[in-house]
Amino acid sequence: MAKKFPLHPKHPEHICWGCDKYCPAESLQCGNGSGRTQHPAELLGGDWYRYGDWGIEDDTSPPPAPADQP
């Protein structure tokens, strides 16, 4: 199972977000020769997850209230 993707990391610039390893920016383990992959919040802003079909639920909103039972 993949790690849960953080919506609002404290310091997204310290991590590469290109795969499930979430390596420190200065020691990437992918070995693909590319640079660090930015977190979507760095590219699109703090509410990035609301503007696309990312398949990610907002875990910052309160859970729905339970339905009243008769």
Protein Blocks (a to p, Z undefined) as FASTA:
>chain_A
ZZdddfbdfblmlpcckbmnopafklcfklnopacdddfklmnojklmmnccehpacfkb
ccddddddZZ
